């Protein structure tokens, strides 16, 4: 069989395996083994173990469990509630202020936790009931949190950016810096839509007029000391990274330590049972991601060994099309992949194929990391795998999935607009890392 034919068969087989609900790591490993041994013979068994474990040799991988500890420690505390309350108290008089507060809380909590589902759960548990109580429609309430939660994989520190950096041997510090302005841009687009939609809703006689709450200056300031230390930790982690003071592994370890200390001091979470729960959840999530990375190395080895990666790259680069048409094709492919697979799996599966193509087409790999991540954000709020949709459904079971989807759809369009803006003005993503790391 020709390499491209083998590649099509491999893609079909992979989708078939994932459709039966098998965990991503095991699905990748099984497919890789079947195709490698089936087409290359049993003699390849001697390299399987070595290839699998070589995927975990990169020292930077140590940062993944540490950032996960940092995120889960924050997610296990009332920090999300305090972030939400602080922004609500300061923005309550803005049109659509409560929706804007929820989006701002999602953005800040995303920076603290690096996890989209954790952001949805932490902010949504308070934000959705409060929005509905004040007269916001169900679609706006659910869609705001579902979309705001996606910011967790773009705003640094981001686990998906770390995985991309490891997979492509790209500077994680530069990737983190590249996500800052696009993350702020997306947050701004979300807020603009929320304000406009709320204004239109208040004009519609079919909906209850949104109520405002009044807060004194004392109430606005008294909550700030509880959230400021966590934000300082994030700023400190980013500073030591781009300042060259520490490696990602060192920065993540210090960040995780300080977050554990802060949740113990500020929220009195020092019970050994609660601390063990944080460690146990962190180990579980870390093991899942590391297994996916290891299996993806075996999967990538199979693609390369069967000449599938090279053939796909040659086929795409030989197309006599404008490079932006090529980028459009890649974006469509990533969008479709995001409908079925989680972000980490897509990154580790596709970057071996896509990186040579985008580099040959003259695109910046760091800029492409941001484009890829926004595509993955869209996947988090689109069925059938859209994880954030099911988190919102679990928080508010009386809101139907179609209602959550209707509320999320305008934010998907905001993300598409964000990708278009980044294509027109790539400096939004590339200026900061180039400026900071060129010194």
N, C-alpha and C positions, 0 to 999 in steps of 0.2 A: 504493500500500500504506500501511496505517496504521503509525505509528512503532513500536508494539509488535510488529507482524508483522515489520517490518524488523529489529528487535532480535533476535527469535527466530531469524530466518534468519542474522543475523550471528553469534550465539552458536554455532549449529550449524556454520556454515562455519569459525569459528575452531577449534572442537574437531576438526573434520575435518582442517584443515591441520596442527594440532599432532600429530595421531595418526600422520601419515606421517613424523614425526621432523624436521621443518624447525626450525631454530633459532628461539627465541622472538621475537627482535627482527625477523627477516625475516618470520616468520608474522604478527606484528602489523601490520607495514608493508604487506605484500601485501593483507591483508584490508581495511585502512583505505583503501588506494588503490582497490581494486575497488569497494567500496561508495560511496566518496566520488564517484568519477568516474562510476560506474554510475547513481547516483540524482541527482547534482547537475550532471553534465555535464562536458565537457572543460575548461570555463572555470575549474574549480577547480585546474587544474595550476599556476596562478600562485601559489598559496598553499602548495603542498606543501612546497617546500624551506624556506621561511621558518618554517612550523609545525614541521617536523622539528627544525631547529636551535634554535628558540626553547626547546625542551625542555632545552637544555644551557646556557642563559644564566644560570641561577641560580648565584650565586657559591658557595653552600654545597655545590654538587656537587663542588667541589675537594676537600672532605673525604673523599669516597668513595675515590679512589685512595690518599690518604694513610693512611687506616685500613686499607686492603687491604695496603699496604706494611708497615705495623706488624704486621698479623696474619701475613703470609707470612714476615716476618723471624723472628718467634717460632716459627712452625710449622716453619721450616727448621732450627731449632737443637734441641739436646737439652733445651730448657726443659720440654717436655711430660714427658719421662722424669724430670726432676728433681722436677717437681710431683708426679707419681705416686709417686715413691720417698719424698718427704718425708711425704706424707699416709699412706702405707703404714706408715712407721716410727712415726708418732705415733698411728695408730688401729688398730694390729694386734691389740690385745687386746679391742677392741669386738666384740660379736657381729655377724658379717657385716662386720667391719672392712675387709676387702679390697674388698668391693663398695662400701662407704661411701667408701673412699679413692678408688676409681675415679670415683664420682659427684662427689666434692669436686674431684678433679683436672680432671674435665670442666668443672665450673662455673668454676674459676679459669682454665683454659686458654681457655674460651669468652670470658671477660672480656679475655684478652690478644689472642686472634686474631679474635673476632667472626665466626668461620666454623664452622658445624656440621660439614661434611665434614672440615675440618682437625682439629677437636677429636676426631672419631671416629677418624681415622687416627693422630693423634699419641698419644692415650691408649690406643686399642685395640690398637696393635701390641705394647704391653707388658702392658696390663691383661688382655686375654683369655687369652693363654697362661699368665700367672701365676695367674689365677683357676682355670683348668682344672687346672693342675698341683697346686693345693692342694685339689682335690676339688669345686669348685663345678660344678654342671651346666652344660651348654652353653647352655641357654636363658637362664639367669640371666646368664652371662658375656656373651653377645652382646647380650641385651636391655638390660643396664645401660649398655653403651657406646653403643648406638644411641640410647637415650633421653637419656642424659647429653649426648650431642653436640648434641641439639636446643637446649640452653640457649644455644648460641652466637648465636642470632638474637634472644634476649630480654635477656640480661645485657649491659649497656653496656660498651664501645661496640659498637653493633649496626648493621650495614649496612642491615638492613631498616627499622630505626627512622629512619635518615637518609633513606631513600627515601620512607618515609611522611611524614616532616616536609617534604620537598621537594614531594611530591605534594599535600599538604593545607595547605601554608604554616603549619605548626605548629612551635613552638620545638623544635629538636633537643635543646637542653639539658634542657628539661622532659621530653621523651620518654625521654631517657637516665635521668633520675631516676625516672621512672615505672616503668621496668623493673627497678629494683634489688630492691625488696621482693617483687614477684611472682616474680622469678627466684630469690630466696632461699626463698620459699615452695614453689615447685616442687621445688627441690633438696631441701628438707626432706621433702616428700611422697615423693619418690623414695627417700630414705634410709630413711624409716620402712617403706616397702614392702620394701626390700632387707633390712633387719634382720629383719622378720617372716618373709619368705620363707626366709631363711637359717636362722632358728630352726626353721621347719617342716621344712626340708630335712634338718637334722641329726637330727631326730626320726625321719626316714624311713629305715628299714633298707636301702632299695634304693639309697641313695647313700652314697658314701664320706664319712666324717666330715671336715669342713673342718679343715685343719691350720693351726696358728699358727706364725709366725716370731717369734723374739726379737731385739730390737734394744737396744743399749746407749744410754745418754744421749748419749754422744759421737757415735754414729752418727746420732742424731736431730737433733742441733744442727749437725753439720758440713755438711749439705746446704742449710741455710736461706740462707746468704749468696749462693747461686747463683740463688735464685728471688725473694728479697726485692726486688732492684732492679726487676724486671719488674712486680711488683705495685705498687711505688711509682709507676711510670710511669702505670699505669691510674688509680690514685688521683689522681695529679697532673693527668691529662687531665680527669677528672671535676670536680676542684676548680676548675680555671680556667674550665671551662664554666659551672658553676652559680654561681661567684663573679663572673661577668661580666668576668673578667680577659681572656679571649680568645674569639674567635669559634670555631665548630666547625672551620672551615678552618685557622685558626692553631693550635688545639690539636692537631688531627690531624697537622699538619706537624711540630710539635715532638715529638709522640709517636712518629711514624715515625722521626725522626732519632735519638732516644734509643734506640729499640729496635734500630736498625741498629748504633749504637755499642755497646750492651750485648752483642749476639750476637758482635760482633768482639772485645770485651775479655774477656768471661766464657768464651766457647766458641771463641775464636780463629778465628772465621769472617771472615777478612779477605782471603782469596784472591779476586782479581778475577773469576775464573770463577764462584765461588759467589755473590758479590755480584751479578753480572750475572744469574745464574739467579733470584735473588730479585726483581730489577727486572723481568725478562722475564715471570715468572709474574704479578707484580702488574699489569703493563701488559695482559696477556692477560685477566685477570679484570676489570680496570677497564673495558677496552674493551667487554667483553660486557655489563656492567651499564649503562654509559652508552648503548650502542646500544639496549638495552631501554627505557631511560628516554626517549630521543629518539623511538623508534618509538611508545611509549605516548602521547606527546603528540599525535602524528598520529592515533592510534587514538581518543584522547579527543576530539579535535577533530571527528572523523567522527561519534562518538556524539552530540555536542552539536549539530552542524550538521544531523543528520538527526532531531533532537528525540527521540532514543532515551533519553538520560539523563533529560531532564525528564519524559518520559512514564512511565518506570519509577518515578521518585521520586513522581510524582503518584499512580500506581496503588497503590504500597505505602502511602503516607500516607493514601490514601482508604479503606484497609481498616479496617473498624470492629473493630479488635482491640486488646487491651491492648498497651502498648509492649514488655512483656517477651515477649509472643508474637511480636511483630515481631522482637525481638532473637534469639529462638530460630530464626526463619526465616532470619535473616541468618547465624547461626552454622552452621546446616545447609548453607546455600549455600557458605560459606567452607570448611567441611570437605570437601564434594564437590569444590570447585575445587582444594583442596590435594592431592587424590588424583591430579590430572593435571598441575598446573602448579607451577613453582618459586615461592617466596615473593615475590621481587621482581616477577615478572610479575603475580601476583595483586594485589599492592598497587597497581601503576601502572594496571592495567586496571579495578579495581573501586572505588577510592576516589572517582573523579569521580561515580559513581552512588550509592555508599553514604553519603558524607559529608553531603550535604544531608538524607538520610533520618534518620540518627542525630541530627543537630543539631535537626531539626524534632521528633523524638521526645523531645528533652530529655536525650540522653546526652552525656557529656563526650568530645570527640574524642581527648583524651590517654588516658583510660581505655579507649576503644574500640581504640586502637592496641595496647594490651597484650592485649586479648581477641583481636584479629585475629592478633597474633603467636603466641599460644599455639595458635590454630587452625592456623597455618602449621607450628608445631612438630609437631603431630599428622601433618600431611601428609608430613613428612620421614621418618616411619617407617611409612607405609602405602603399599602398592603401588597403581598400577603405577609411579609416579614416585619413591617414597620413596628419596631419594638416600642417606640414612644406611644403609639396608638393604643397598645394593649396595657401599657402602664396607666395611661389616662382612663381607660375603660375600667381598670381595677380600682382606681381612686374614686371614680364617679360611675358606678354601674348603671345608674338611671339615664345616663347620656348614651345614646346609641352610637355604634361605630360610624354609620353614615353621617351623623351630626358632627362627630369629631373630625371626619374627613372633610366635610364642608367648611368647618372652621379652620382647618389646616391648609386648605387649597390656596387661599390668597398668599399665605406665607411661602408656599412652594414657588409661586410665581415671583415673590420677592427674591428667593434664592436664585432662580433662573436669571432674574435681572442683575443680581449680584455677579453671577458668572459673566454675563455680557459686559458689565462695567469693568470687570477685571481683565477681560480680553481687550477692551479698548484702552484701559489705563493699567497695564500690568505693574506699574511702579507702586500702586497701592500695596501690593504684596512684596515687591522686591526692594523698594527703596530703603526701608529700615534695616533689614539684614545686611545689605550692601554698605550702608553708611556706618553701621556699628562694627562690622567685621572687616572693614577695609582699613581700619586704623592700626 
